[in-house]
Amino acid sequence: MSTFVSDTLNVMNRELKPVWREPMSVVFAMIQPLVFLGLFAPLLPRMADGSALQWFVPGIVAMTALMGASFTGANLMEEMQSGSHERQLVSPLGRPALLIGRALKEVVPMLMQVAIIVAVVTPFSFDLHLGGVLVAALVLSLFSIGVGALSFALALASKGQDWMFWTIQQTLLFPALLTAGVLLPVDGAPRWLEIVSALNPMTYVVDAVRALFAGTYPMDVVAQGVAGAAVVAALGLWVGVRAMRRSS
């Protein structure tokens, strides 16, 4: 167990070095969510119970977590093409640690991005509830670990074929965002869309993040959000570890 923890931390520290060397890469990775925030926010209708940003910003934060973690498999693709990944496979590091360390690394840039978004919107009629934001960040951390692991598994399955990775990633990314109600509510949507939304774990993550950002702690909503994030994390780590063990 001590060797596994040590290997995992070593892999995580290795993956974080580019983030520390080029922290602006964290900002560049969130350009699209910031564009959505800048273009959609002025169009939001006024709400009787407060600023519309209280509803919209948590969705943008969840979008940032999903997009940032889902893109990370591209880094593994580059290592596979350069031969770096093959050298790691024959190192003394355990293969589960290679995957889990990479997945855990996704938490750090995600937290940095959440801090940036909150700092940007707070001066614009956004009520900051720090306690709720911190709890929401924990839920999103669990979610990011799972999505990152799935992204790495997809990169391994693509076997260096960039077009395959990006085609599958983009095909799954935007339906997941839209059916989770990130940009628009799904209330009143066609029945089939409501069913798809109910089957999407991200729906419950987004609902929990919205409640927490509002400074409320409804136990049922928060519990469902944690459960949704845990399902994604468990599935991602299971699929990712299996893919890493079979990698050659």
Secondary structure, DSSP 8 states (H G I E B T S, - for coil): -HHHHHHHHHHHHHHHHHHHH-THHHHHTTHHHHHHHHHHGGG---BTTB-THHHHHHHHHHHHHHHHHHHTHHHHHHHHHHTHHHHHHTSSS-HHHHHHHHHHHTHHHHHHHHHHHHHHHTTTT----HHHHHHHHHHHHHHHHHHHHHHHHHHHHHTT-HHHHHHHHHHHHHHHHHHTTSSS--TT--HHHHHHHHH-HHHHHHHHHHHHHTT---HHHHHHHHHHHHHHHHHHHHHHHHHHHH--
